[in-house]
């Protein structure tokens, strides 16, 4: 029962967390192509 209770909370938090990362990454990176290339390079390295 504990795991069934935890899952909805985790699933509920994940979309917000993922959306925040996407917004921060693309919101800032797409301001200039240079920043976009920097982000892409960092993603390939990580």
Helices and strands as residue ranges (DSSP letters): H 2-29, H 33-45
